């Protein structure tokens, strides 16, 4: 019997790079995405077709998508905020459109400058634009597990929004811990409810490591039957409208853990670590990844010289 399969999605080229104050040159982004494409991911979130004025760090979305080398078996997804963004993205041979709104009314207004009802209407317009195009549609629901301004989120509101998009034919939904407020028993409970009520939906879980619980939450979600996860290489990223929310779950740390726990992620960890080592130079600062600093748990180091000297002295005494 083979190992249980977990599908990993790396979101660092979009969710990570969009927060960087220094613009990463297009050629460097292309090389980075190409390197990620060789690691064995099921999906890569490559960029965002948001207005360049809103997110200048990703103003080269078209150029990036036209220049990357597509690898069979890897889906290339992009964030699309509105109908205009959908039209731009369709011209770039995307595999999936990722649409975003918050379950928290306060966070949605802060992040998207509109009410949730307005967001649902706008996303409905995008779905209409895309429904006859050869692309998949994923809806990412932010602040599912808590809002830093509202506190706990009513789980019935999460299911209400899932239901809204399920009725429009959406079959892929991401449940996002935008602020790092999720905890394992909560994750397990919400995932089980979502899967039981909407068996036709493929759910992805998106965790942040703000309070150090990302990997515990991944295991809790797996226990509830989830097999798809977003993560960002190096643990970079974060939401600018979520006070205190640090980076995403770290891809290489999640892959490392899942391998040790007997899961098949399809990701080449050694190759992934080489790509992760590119990040500090690209973003011009250190990254949160602990495994990048420490290496795989079975990376060994030379013993201190005095140990062999002690052994030699004991042999001489005999």
C-alpha positions as CSV (number, residue, x, y, z in Angstrom):
1,X,0.0,0.0,0.0
2,X,1.4,3.4,-1.0
3,X,1.9,6.4,1.2
4,X,-1.1,8.8,1.6
5,X,-0.9,11.6,-1.0
6,X,-0.9,15.2,0.0
7,X,-0.9,17.9,-2.7
8,X,1.2,21.0,-2.1
9,X,0.6,24.4,-3.6
10,X,3.4,27.0,-3.3
11,X,2.1,30.6,-3.2
12,X,5.4,32.5,-2.6
13,X,5.6,34.2,-6.0
14,X,2.2,35.9,-5.3
15,X,1.4,35.8,-1.6
16,X,5.0,36.2,-0.7
17,X,6.4,38.7,-3.2
18,X,3.4,41.0,-3.1
19,X,4.5,42.1,0.4
20,X,8.1,42.9,-0.5
21,X,9.1,46.6,-0.5
22,X,11.8,46.0,-3.1
23,X,10.7,45.2,-6.6
24,X,12.0,41.8,-7.7
25,X,13.0,42.0,-11.4
26,X,10.8,40.0,-13.8
27,X,13.7,37.8,-15.0
28,X,14.4,36.9,-11.4
29,X,10.8,36.1,-10.8
30,X,10.7,33.9,-14.0
31,X,13.8,32.0,-12.9
32,X,12.3,31.5,-9.4
33,X,8.9,30.2,-10.8
34,X,10.8,27.9,-13.2
35,X,12.9,26.5,-10.4
36,X,9.7,25.9,-8.3
37,X,8.2,24.2,-11.3
38,X,10.9,21.5,-11.1
39,X,10.2,20.6,-7.5
40,X,7.0,18.6,-7.9
41,X,4.3,20.9,-6.8
42,X,0.7,20.3,-7.8
43,X,0.1,24.0,-8.1
44,X,2.0,27.3,-8.1
45,X,0.3,30.7,-7.5
46,X,2.5,32.7,-9.8
47,X,1.2,36.3,-9.6
48,X,-1.8,38.6,-9.3
49,X,-3.7,40.5,-11.9
50,X,-4.6,43.2,-9.4
51,X,-4.1,46.8,-10.6
52,X,-0.3,47.6,-10.7
53,X,-1.1,50.8,-8.7
54,X,-2.5,48.6,-5.9
55,X,0.3,46.1,-5.9
56,X,3.3,47.5,-7.7
57,X,5.4,44.5,-6.7
58,X,3.4,42.4,-9.2
59,X,3.0,44.9,-11.9
60,X,4.7,42.5,-14.4
61,X,2.0,39.8,-14.2
62,X,1.6,39.5,-18.0
63,X,5.3,39.4,-18.7
64,X,5.8,36.8,-16.1
65,X,3.1,34.5,-17.3
66,X,4.2,34.8,-20.9
67,X,7.9,34.0,-20.0
68,X,7.7,31.1,-17.5
69,X,8.3,27.5,-18.7
70,X,5.2,25.5,-18.0
71,X,5.8,22.0,-16.6
72,X,3.2,19.3,-17.4
73,X,1.3,18.3,-14.2
74,X,1.8,21.7,-12.5
75,X,-1.2,24.0,-12.4
76,X,-0.4,27.7,-12.6
77,X,-2.9,29.8,-10.7
78,X,-3.2,33.6,-10.4
79,X,-5.2,35.9,-8.2
80,X,-7.9,37.8,-10.0
81,X,-9.7,40.7,-8.2
82,X,-12.3,41.8,-10.9
83,X,-13.6,41.3,-14.4
84,X,-10.8,43.4,-15.9
85,X,-8.2,41.3,-14.2
86,X,-10.0,38.2,-15.5
87,X,-9.7,39.4,-19.1
88,X,-6.0,40.2,-18.6
89,X,-5.4,36.8,-17.1
90,X,-7.2,34.9,-19.8
91,X,-4.8,36.3,-22.4
92,X,-1.9,34.6,-20.4
93,X,-3.0,30.9,-20.6
94,X,-3.7,30.5,-16.8
95,X,-4.8,27.2,-15.5
96,X,-6.8,28.5,-12.6
97,X,-8.3,31.8,-11.4
98,X,-8.1,32.4,-7.7
99,X,-10.8,34.8,-6.4
100,X,-10.6,36.2,-2.9
101,X,-13.0,37.7,-0.3
102,X,-13.1,37.7,3.5
103,X,-15.6,36.0,5.8
104,X,-15.0,38.9,8.3
105,X,-17.0,42.0,7.3
106,X,-14.4,44.3,8.9
107,X,-11.5,42.6,7.2
108,X,-13.2,42.6,3.8
109,X,-13.8,46.3,4.0
110,X,-10.2,47.0,5.1
111,X,-8.7,44.6,2.5
112,X,-11.0,45.0,-0.5
113,X,-12.7,48.4,0.3
114,X,-16.2,46.9,-0.1
115,X,-18.8,45.0,1.9
116,X,-19.1,41.2,1.7
117,X,-22.3,41.5,-0.3
118,X,-20.5,43.7,-2.8
119,X,-17.6,41.2,-3.0
120,X,-20.0,38.3,-3.6
121,X,-21.6,40.3,-6.4
122,X,-18.2,41.2,-7.9
123,X,-16.9,37.6,-7.7
124,X,-20.1,36.5,-9.3
125,X,-19.4,38.7,-12.3
126,X,-15.9,37.2,-12.6
127,X,-17.3,33.7,-12.5
128,X,-19.6,34.7,-15.3
129,X,-16.7,36.0,-17.4
130,X,-14.7,32.8,-16.7
131,X,-17.5,30.1,-16.9
132,X,-17.0,29.4,-20.6
133,X,-13.2,29.7,-20.5
134,X,-10.9,26.6,-20.2
135,X,-9.8,27.6,-16.7
136,X,-10.7,26.3,-13.2
137,X,-12.1,28.6,-10.6
138,X,-11.0,28.6,-7.0
139,X,-12.5,30.9,-4.3
140,X,-10.3,31.7,-1.3
141,X,-12.2,32.7,1.8
142,X,-10.0,34.8,4.1
143,X,-10.3,35.0,7.9
144,X,-12.2,31.7,8.2
145,X,-10.6,31.0,11.6
146,X,-10.6,34.4,13.1
147,X,-10.3,38.2,12.5
148,X,-7.9,40.4,14.4
149,X,-10.5,43.2,14.4
150,X,-13.7,41.1,15.0
151,X,-12.3,38.1,16.9
152,X,-13.9,34.7,16.4
153,X,-15.9,34.1,13.2
154,X,-19.3,32.4,13.3
155,X,-18.8,29.1,11.6
156,X,-22.3,29.4,10.0
157,X,-21.0,32.4,8.1
158,X,-18.2,30.4,6.7
159,X,-20.6,27.7,5.5
160,X,-23.0,30.4,4.1
161,X,-20.2,31.8,1.9
162,X,-19.2,28.3,0.8
163,X,-22.8,27.6,-0.1
164,X,-23.0,30.9,-2.1
165,X,-20.2,29.8,-4.4
166,X,-21.1,26.2,-4.5
167,X,-24.5,27.3,-5.9
168,X,-22.6,29.1,-8.7
169,X,-20.8,26.0,-9.7
170,X,-17.5,26.6,-8.0
171,X,-15.9,23.3,-7.1
172,X,-12.6,24.5,-5.5
173,X,-12.6,26.6,-2.3
174,X,-9.7,27.5,0.0
175,X,-10.3,28.0,3.7
176,X,-7.7,30.6,4.7
177,X,-6.2,31.3,8.1
178,X,-5.2,34.8,7.0
179,X,-4.2,36.0,10.5
180,X,-2.7,32.9,12.0
181,X,-5.6,32.6,14.5
182,X,-6.5,29.0,13.8
183,X,-5.9,26.1,16.3
184,X,-6.1,22.4,15.7
185,X,-9.5,21.4,17.2
186,X,-11.1,24.4,15.4
187,X,-9.5,23.4,12.1
188,X,-10.6,19.8,12.5
189,X,-14.2,20.8,13.3
190,X,-14.6,23.3,10.5
191,X,-13.0,21.1,7.9
192,X,-15.2,18.1,8.8
193,X,-18.4,20.3,8.6
194,X,-17.3,21.8,5.2
195,X,-16.5,18.4,3.7
196,X,-19.7,16.8,5.1
197,X,-21.9,19.5,3.8
198,X,-20.2,20.0,0.4
199,X,-18.7,16.7,-0.7
200,X,-18.5,18.0,-4.3
201,X,-16.0,20.8,-3.3
202,X,-12.3,20.3,-3.3
203,X,-11.0,22.2,-0.2
204,X,-7.5,23.6,0.2
205,X,-6.3,24.9,3.5
206,X,-4.1,28.0,3.8
207,X,-2.4,28.6,7.1
208,X,-0.2,31.3,8.5
209,X,2.4,30.6,11.2
210,X,1.8,33.8,13.2
211,X,1.5,32.0,16.5
212,X,3.5,28.9,15.6
213,X,0.6,26.6,14.9
214,X,0.7,26.2,11.2
215,X,2.2,22.6,11.1
216,X,-0.1,21.4,13.9
217,X,-3.1,22.8,11.9
218,X,-1.9,21.0,8.8
219,X,-2.0,17.7,10.7
220,X,-5.4,18.5,12.1
221,X,-6.8,19.3,8.6
222,X,-5.4,16.0,7.3
223,X,-7.1,14.2,10.2
224,X,-10.3,15.8,8.9
225,X,-9.8,14.5,5.4
226,X,-8.1,17.5,3.7
227,X,-5.3,16.7,1.2
228,X,-4.4,20.0,-0.3
229,X,-2.4,22.8,1.3
230,X,-1.0,26.2,0.4
231,X,2.4,27.3,1.8
232,X,5.0,29.8,0.9
233,X,8.7,29.0,0.4
234,X,10.8,30.4,3.2
235,X,7.6,31.2,5.2
236,X,7.4,34.6,3.5
237,X,4.3,36.7,3.1
238,X,1.5,38.0,5.3
239,X,-1.6,40.1,5.0
240,X,-1.1,43.9,5.2
241,X,-4.6,44.3,6.5
242,X,-4.2,41.7,9.3
243,X,-2.3,43.4,12.2
244,X,0.4,41.1,13.6
245,X,0.0,38.5,10.9
246,X,3.4,37.2,9.9
247,X,4.3,34.9,7.1
248,X,2.6,31.9,5.6
249,X,3.2,28.3,6.6
250,X,6.7,27.5,5.4
251,X,6.6,25.2,2.4
252,X,9.9,23.4,3.1
253,X,9.0,22.9,6.8
254,X,5.6,21.5,5.9
255,X,7.0,19.1,3.3
256,X,9.8,18.0,5.7
257,X,7.2,17.3,8.4
258,X,4.9,15.4,6.1
259,X,7.7,13.2,4.7
260,X,8.7,12.3,8.3
261,X,5.0,11.4,9.1
262,X,4.8,9.1,6.1
263,X,3.0,11.2,3.5
264,X,3.9,11.5,-0.2
265,X,3.9,15.1,-1.2
266,X,5.5,14.6,-4.6
267,X,7.9,17.4,-3.7
268,X,11.7,16.9,-4.0
269,X,12.8,18.4,-0.7
270,X,16.5,18.6,-1.5
271,X,15.7,20.5,-4.7
272,X,13.2,22.6,-2.9
273,X,15.9,23.6,-0.3
274,X,18.1,24.8,-3.1
275,X,15.4,27.0,-4.4
276,X,14.7,28.3,-0.9
277,X,18.3,29.3,-0.5
278,X,17.7,31.7,-3.4
279,X,15.2,33.7,-1.4
280,X,17.3,35.9,0.9
281,X,19.1,37.4,-2.0
282,X,15.9,37.9,-4.0
283,X,14.0,39.6,-1.2
284,X,17.1,41.2,0.3
285,X,16.5,40.0,3.9
286,X,16.5,36.9,6.0
287,X,13.4,34.6,5.8
288,X,11.6,32.7,8.6
289,X,12.4,29.2,7.4
290,X,14.0,27.2,10.3
291,X,14.8,24.2,8.2
292,X,16.7,26.4,5.7
293,X,19.0,27.3,8.7
294,X,19.2,23.8,10.3
295,X,18.7,21.5,7.3
296,X,16.9,18.1,7.2
297,X,16.8,16.3,10.6
298,X,19.2,13.7,9.3
299,X,21.9,16.2,8.2
300,X,24.9,15.2,10.3
301,X,28.0,17.2,11.3
302,X,31.6,16.1,12.1
303,X,32.1,15.2,15.7
304,X,34.5,17.4,17.7
305,X,38.1,16.4,17.3
306,X,38.5,15.8,21.1
307,X,36.2,12.8,20.9
308,X,38.6,10.9,18.7
309,X,41.5,12.0,20.9
310,X,39.7,10.6,24.0
311,X,39.2,7.3,22.1
312,X,42.9,7.1,21.2
313,X,43.9,7.8,24.8
314,X,41.7,5.0,26.0
315,X,43.2,2.6,23.5
316,X,46.7,3.6,24.5
317,X,45.8,3.0,28.2
318,X,44.6,-0.6,27.3
